């Protein structure tokens, strides 16, 4: 067990800097006024595997440890934000960005900007599209993956 310290002297329990939470996975939740187009987009266009399907919520397995949940805006604890600046985006890392880009173009999915661009200050290549609710989806391929020497001091 990690040592506990109280740096502010408040009597609160703070984990030691080396303490790690036992996280098993993560789920991002997007909220929609209309669930049907989003449900079809993620299952049919992106090919995500649906693991829960309810009238008010859908959960997709994106990877073994990451899920994407789509929730009806009238049901969830949050409400959909109108427009395309949602304050968040889904970034999907791939080893073959060109193939993913070409598939999206072949399926007629409109891109935010045409083509593949440099991103992450030159450390990645990327392109963006928007789902039916206006959420930005980024597809990214690392040129220089995180964790390179000097990334964390």
Backbone as CSV, one residue per row, in Angstrom:
resi,resn,N_x,N_y,N_z,CA_x,CA_y,CA_z,C_x,C_y,C_z
1,UNK,0.841,-1.180,0.000,0.000,0.000,0.000,0.888,1.246,0.000
2,UNK,0.488,2.242,-0.778,1.262,3.473,-0.871,1.142,4.274,0.424
3,UNK,2.200,4.982,0.735,2.175,5.840,1.916,1.218,6.999,1.684
4,UNK,0.640,7.494,2.769,-0.299,8.605,2.705,0.362,9.833,3.314
5,UNK,0.198,10.982,2.636,0.703,12.210,3.220,-0.394,13.263,3.207
6,UNK,-0.194,14.349,3.906,-1.161,15.436,4.027,-0.422,16.738,3.771
7,UNK,-0.135,17.043,2.492,0.725,18.184,2.181,0.152,19.521,2.625
8,UNK,-1.162,19.657,2.723,-1.751,20.935,3.105,-2.060,21.012,4.598
9,UNK,-1.859,19.908,5.321,-2.144,19.899,6.745,-3.619,20.020,7.061
10,UNK,-4.457,19.557,6.129,-5.904,19.688,6.308,-6.531,18.478,6.979
11,UNK,-5.767,17.446,7.173,-6.325,16.222,7.724,-6.924,15.319,6.659
12,UNK,-6.906,15.761,5.372,-7.431,14.915,4.302,-6.374,13.894,3.906
13,UNK,-6.837,12.806,3.379,-5.930,11.740,2.972,-5.584,11.932,1.501
14,UNK,-4.307,12.048,1.201,-3.839,12.214,-0.173,-2.940,11.034,-0.511
15,UNK,-3.160,10.387,-1.658,-2.276,9.286,-2.016,-0.867,9.785,-2.318
16,UNK,0.090,8.950,-2.030,1.475,9.258,-2.378,1.573,9.399,-3.893
17,UNK,2.556,10.166,-4.396,2.660,10.391,-5.839,2.780,9.112,-6.667
18,UNK,3.278,8.020,-6.085,3.431,6.788,-6.859,2.204,5.886,-6.776
19,UNK,1.167,6.312,-6.066,-0.040,5.494,-5.937,-0.768,5.440,-7.279
20,UNK,-1.278,4.291,-7.625,-2.018,4.110,-8.873,-3.408,3.570,-8.552
21,UNK,-4.394,4.104,-9.219,-5.747,3.602,-9.070,-5.897,2.324,-9.876
22,UNK,-6.715,1.436,-9.436,-6.932,0.165,-10.126,-8.025,0.339,-11.183
23,UNK,-7.724,1.095,-12.225,-8.677,1.356,-13.301,-8.636,0.200,-14.295
24,UNK,-9.813,-0.288,-14.672,-9.890,-1.422,-15.592,-10.219,-1.001,-17.022
25,UNK,-10.653,0.217,-17.208,-11.023,0.672,-18.536,-11.577,2.072,-18.453
26,UNK,-12.087,2.562,-19.575,-12.658,3.906,-19.615,-13.837,3.926,-20.579
27,UNK,-14.783,4.806,-20.301,-15.937,5.006,-21.168,-16.123,6.493,-21.379
28,UNK,-16.200,6.906,-22.634,-16.562,8.274,-22.982,-18.043,8.271,-23.299
29,UNK,-18.747,9.310,-22.851,-20.197,9.384,-23.066,-20.507,10.622,-23.898
30,UNK,-21.218,10.417,-25.005,-21.716,11.495,-25.835,-23.240,11.516,-25.712
31,UNK,-23.825,12.716,-25.697,-25.270,12.883,-25.525,-25.893,13.400,-26.818
32,UNK,-27.087,12.872,-27.140,-27.730,13.167,-28.419,-29.197,13.507,-28.248
33,UNK,-29.671,14.423,-29.103,-31.104,14.675,-29.216,-31.765,13.561,-30.011
34,UNK,-31.062,13.028,-31.003,-31.580,11.954,-31.859,-30.564,10.820,-31.879
35,UNK,-30.893,9.716,-31.248,-29.962,8.597,-31.098,-29.775,7.777,-32.377
36,UNK,-30.804,7.649,-33.196,-30.744,6.727,-34.338,-29.600,7.004,-35.306
37,UNK,-29.409,8.237,-35.786,-28.297,8.471,-36.710,-26.933,8.170,-36.075
38,UNK,-26.760,8.512,-34.802,-25.489,8.240,-34.123,-25.279,6.744,-33.965
39,UNK,-26.318,6.016,-33.576,-26.235,4.557,-33.430,-25.800,3.924,-34.755
40,UNK,-26.409,4.345,-35.851,-26.066,3.798,-37.167,-24.639,4.183,-37.574
41,UNK,-24.240,5.417,-37.305,-22.903,5.882,-37.671,-21.822,5.029,-37.004
42,UNK,-21.921,4.841,-35.697,-20.874,4.118,-34.979,-20.893,2.622,-35.262
43,UNK,-22.053,2.056,-35.526,-22.096,0.613,-35.812,-21.830,0.315,-37.285
44,UNK,-22.434,1.074,-38.187,-22.338,0.753,-39.615,-21.149,1.420,-40.311
45,UNK,-20.875,2.662,-40.007,-19.776,3.375,-40.667,-18.438,3.045,-40.004
46,UNK,-18.370,3.210,-38.671,-17.102,2.949,-37.983,-16.927,1.478,-37.621
47,UNK,-17.997,0.715,-37.622,-17.893,-0.723,-37.372,-17.646,-1.103,-35.920
48,UNK,-18.002,-0.224,-34.985,-17.818,-0.553,-33.569,-18.809,-1.643,-33.155
49,UNK,-18.359,-2.502,-32.254,-19.184,-3.615,-31.767,-20.072,-3.139,-30.623
50,UNK,-21.387,-3.259,-30.810,-22.344,-2.843,-29.803,-22.399,-3.893,-28.693
51,UNK,-22.241,-3.454,-27.436,-22.296,-4.392,-26.319,-23.495,-4.146,-25.407
52,UNK,-24.190,-3.026,-25.601,-25.424,-2.738,-24.881,-26.298,-1.920,-25.795
53,UNK,-27.564,-2.287,-25.902,-28.488,-1.555,-26.754,-29.809,-1.383,-26.012
54,UNK,-30.046,-0.181,-25.577,-31.300,0.179,-24.928,-31.893,1.332,-25.715
55,UNK,-33.144,1.597,-25.526,-33.800,2.688,-26.241,-33.112,4.024,-25.954
56,UNK,-32.635,4.222,-24.755,-32.077,5.496,-24.294,-30.554,5.531,-24.260
57,UNK,-29.891,4.375,-24.448,-28.423,4.331,-24.390,-27.879,3.164,-25.188
58,UNK,-26.709,3.381,-25.769,-25.998,2.346,-26.514,-24.543,2.413,-26.069
59,UNK,-23.922,1.249,-25.880,-22.497,1.221,-25.553,-21.786,0.374,-26.594
60,UNK,-20.685,0.934,-27.117,-19.848,0.246,-28.091,-18.501,-0.076,-27.470
61,UNK,-17.980,-1.262,-27.755,-16.601,-1.603,-27.390,-15.710,-1.058,-28.500
62,UNK,-14.870,-0.095,-28.168,-13.939,0.474,-29.142,-12.660,-0.359,-29.133
63,UNK,-12.167,-0.676,-27.933,-11.055,-1.607,-27.731,-11.432,-2.497,-26.548
64,UNK,-10.524,-3.357,-26.133,-10.805,-4.226,-24.984,-11.005,-3.446,-23.689
65,UNK,-10.434,-2.253,-23.591,-10.527,-1.503,-22.341,-11.155,-0.115,-22.495
66,UNK,-11.680,0.201,-23.679,-12.296,1.505,-23.902,-13.643,1.341,-24.572
67,UNK,-14.641,2.043,-24.024,-15.991,1.995,-24.567,-16.479,3.401,-24.885
68,UNK,-17.397,3.474,-25.839,-18.070,4.716,-26.167,-19.552,4.506,-25.908
69,UNK,-20.135,5.374,-25.085,-21.564,5.305,-24.793,-22.267,6.475,-25.462
70,UNK,-23.394,6.196,-26.077,-24.262,7.214,-26.652,-25.518,7.236,-25.790
71,UNK,-25.882,8.399,-25.282,-27.006,8.502,-24.356,-27.982,9.555,-24.862
72,UNK,-29.256,9.234,-24.747,-30.306,10.174,-25.110,-30.246,11.387,-24.191
73,UNK,-30.299,12.558,-24.769,-30.150,13.785,-23.999,-31.208,14.023,-22.953
74,UNK,-32.402,13.471,-23.135,-33.469,13.679,-22.155,-33.343,12.741,-20.966
75,UNK,-32.512,11.716,-21.089,-32.409,10.680,-20.062,-31.186,10.833,-19.184
76,UNK,-30.062,11.192,-19.771,-28.789,11.199,-19.055,-28.642,12.368,-18.100
77,UNK,-27.506,12.394,-17.433,-27.228,13.458,-16.468,-26.744,14.737,-17.140
78,UNK,-26.432,14.675,-18.437,-25.978,15.833,-19.201,-26.955,16.070,-20.343
79,UNK,-26.816,17.192,-21.006,-27.657,17.490,-22.162,-26.755,17.750,-23.367
80,UNK,-27.248,17.453,-24.569,-26.435,17.729,-25.759,-26.161,19.224,-25.895
81,UNK,-24.958,19.563,-26.322,-24.578,20.951,-26.586,-24.787,21.194,-28.073
82,UNK,-25.574,22.207,-28.439,-25.790,22.460,-29.865,-24.493,22.849,-30.570
83,UNK,-24.449,22.614,-31.872,-23.307,23.023,-32.682,-22.198,21.988,-32.711
84,UNK,-21.046,22.405,-33.221,-19.929,21.472,-33.398,-18.806,21.670,-32.391
85,UNK,-18.849,22.729,-31.581,-17.834,22.886,-30.543,-18.381,22.292,-29.251
86,UNK,-18.147,21.010,-29.072,-18.684,20.279,-27.927,-17.763,20.338,-26.712
87,UNK,-16.559,20.876,-26.885,-15.614,20.899,-25.783,-14.900,19.578,-25.587
88,UNK,-15.135,18.642,-26.485,-14.488,17.329,-26.422,-14.462,16.724,-27.811
89,UNK,-13.613,15.745,-27.994,-13.631,14.982,-29.238,-13.151,13.572,-28.928
90,UNK,-13.454,12.667,-29.816,-13.004,11.288,-29.706,-11.804,11.126,-30.625
91,UNK,-10.654,10.771,-30.068,-9.436,10.582,-30.848,-9.145,9.093,-30.935
92,UNK,-9.105,8.587,-32.147,-8.907,7.159,-32.390,-7.556,6.945,-33.064
93,UNK,-6.693,6.195,-32.416,-5.343,5.953,-32.915,-5.352,4.710,-33.796
94,UNK,-4.720,4.822,-34.952,-4.656,3.708,-35.902,-3.224,3.547,-36.404
95,UNK,-2.911,2.369,-36.877,-1.614,2.101,-37.476,-1.621,2.284,-38.979
96,UNK,-2.806,2.526,-39.572,-2.909,2.711,-41.020,-3.899,3.831,-41.316
97,UNK,-3.471,5.055,-41.092,-4.330,6.219,-41.250,-4.827,6.369,-42.680
98,UNK,-3.988,6.083,-43.651,-4.385,6.224,-45.058,-5.558,5.304,-45.373
99,UNK,-5.517,4.069,-44.912,-6.616,3.122,-45.162,-7.911,3.599,-44.509
100,UNK,-7.825,4.101,-43.277,-9.029,4.603,-42.591,-9.574,5.814,-43.328
101,UNK,-8.689,6.740,-43.702,-9.098,7.934,-44.451,-9.793,7.535,-45.750
102,UNK,-9.170,6.634,-46.505,-9.738,6.221,-47.788,-11.096,5.546,-47.613
103,UNK,-11.256,4.776,-46.540,-12.553,4.130,-46.278,-13.624,5.172,-45.993
104,UNK,-13.309,6.172,-45.152,-14.295,7.204,-44.830,-14.698,7.972,-46.082
105,UNK,-13.728,8.311,-46.919,-14.016,9.027,-48.165,-14.876,8.153,-49.082
106,UNK,-14.538,6.867,-49.216,-15.308,5.954,-50.070,-16.745,5.800,-49.574
107,UNK,-16.943,5.869,-48.273,-18.295,5.759,-47.708,-19.061,7.075,-47.773
108,UNK,-18.393,8.133,-48.246,-19.054,9.423,-48.386,-19.176,10.215,-47.093
109,UNK,-18.362,9.879,-46.104,-18.396,10.616,-44.834,-17.681,11.952,-45.045
110,UNK,-18.371,13.064,-44.811,-17.703,14.364,-45.014,-16.625,14.605,-43.958
111,UNK,-15.477,15.064,-44.406,-14.377,15.387,-43.501,-14.456,16.859,-43.119
112,UNK,-13.928,17.208,-41.954,-13.903,18.595,-41.517,-13.057,19.414,-42.483
113,UNK,-11.897,18.876,-42.869,-11.036,19.455,-43.892,-10.569,18.294,-44.760
114,UNK,-10.412,18.503,-46.060,-9.978,17.400,-46.908,-8.538,16.983,-46.619
115,UNK,-8.276,15.714,-46.782,-6.913,15.203,-46.687,-6.437,14.929,-45.273
116,UNK,-5.203,14.444,-45.224,-4.521,14.113,-43.976,-3.561,15.254,-43.660
117,UNK,-3.515,15.641,-42.398,-2.694,16.778,-41.984,-1.733,16.375,-40.866
118,UNK,-0.714,17.196,-40.674,0.194,17.040,-39.548,-0.516,17.532,-38.291
119,UNK,-0.290,16.837,-37.175,-0.903,17.243,-35.913,0.034,16.993,-34.753
120,UNK,-0.414,17.337,-33.574,0.369,17.129,-32.339,1.779,17.690,-32.476
121,UNK,1.836,18.892,-33.035,3.125,19.583,-33.227,4.119,18.748,-34.031
122,UNK,3.586,18.107,-35.074,4.430,17.341,-35.982,4.696,15.915,-35.551
123,UNK,4.102,15.478,-34.458,4.360,14.124,-33.952,3.363,13.097,-34.473
124,UNK,2.348,13.557,-35.225,1.322,12.639,-35.705,0.761,13.143,-37.024
125,UNK,0.059,12.243,-37.710,-0.752,12.597,-38.869,-2.195,12.361,-38.461
126,UNK,-3.125,13.170,-39.008,-4.511,13.068,-38.557,-5.488,13.609,-39.586
127,UNK,-6.734,13.216,-39.425,-7.846,13.857,-40.114,-9.053,13.805,-39.193
128,UNK,-10.026,14.680,-39.471,-11.186,14.813,-38.596,-12.476,14.719,-39.399
129,UNK,-13.489,14.182,-38.748,-14.846,14.188,-39.272,-15.783,14.456,-38.108
130,UNK,-17.053,14.611,-38.405,-18.031,14.815,-37.337,-19.108,13.750,-37.414
131,UNK,-19.518,13.295,-36.254,-20.598,12.314,-36.207,-21.933,13.043,-36.383
132,UNK,-23.046,12.317,-36.475,-24.341,12.969,-36.723,-24.772,13.968,-35.649
133,UNK,-24.227,13.882,-34.445,-24.563,14.832,-33.394,-23.633,16.023,-33.345
134,UNK,-22.626,16.062,-34.228,-21.693,17.180,-34.283,-20.408,16.965,-33.508
135,UNK,-20.228,15.793,-32.869,-18.979,15.509,-32.159,-17.861,15.285,-33.164
136,UNK,-16.685,15.853,-32.890,-15.524,15.667,-33.752,-14.878,14.317,-33.448
137,UNK,-14.602,13.575,-34.505,-13.878,12.312,-34.403,-12.539,12.535,-35.096
138,UNK,-11.466,12.320,-34.363,-10.119,12.459,-34.898,-9.538,11.068,-35.108
139,UNK,-9.019,10.836,-36.285,-8.245,9.625,-36.547,-6.792,10.047,-36.607
140,UNK,-5.932,9.347,-35.890,-4.563,9.783,-35.694,-3.610,8.606,-35.826
141,UNK,-2.480,8.849,-36.461,-1.391,7.870,-36.508,-0.135,8.567,-36.021
142,UNK,0.472,8.010,-34.981,1.679,8.607,-34.413,2.874,8.429,-35.345
143,UNK,3.649,9.489,-35.515,4.963,9.423,-36.139,5.974,9.211,-35.029
144,UNK,5.777,9.960,-33.951,6.611,9.866,-32.758,5.667,9.664,-31.568
145,UNK,5.449,8.435,-31.156,4.452,8.155,-30.108,4.810,8.796,-28.778
146,UNK,3.778,9.043,-27.944,4.053,9.544,-26.603,4.901,8.530,-25.847
147,UNK,5.638,9.028,-24.887,6.517,8.142,-24.132,7.942,8.185,-24.624
148,UNK,8.200,9.025,-25.613,9.572,9.184,-26.117,10.411,9.867,-25.038
149,UNK,11.719,9.692,-25.077,12.578,10.356,-24.090,12.289,11.855,-24.020
150,UNK,12.184,12.359,-22.818,11.928,13.771,-22.606,10.453,14.137,-22.493
151,UNK,9.529,13.193,-22.739,8.101,13.506,-22.638,7.667,13.725,-21.197
152,UNK,8.187,12.953,-20.283,7.811,13.064,-18.877,9.071,13.253,-18.069
153,UNK,9.069,14.257,-17.232,10.264,14.474,-16.417,10.092,13.848,-15.056
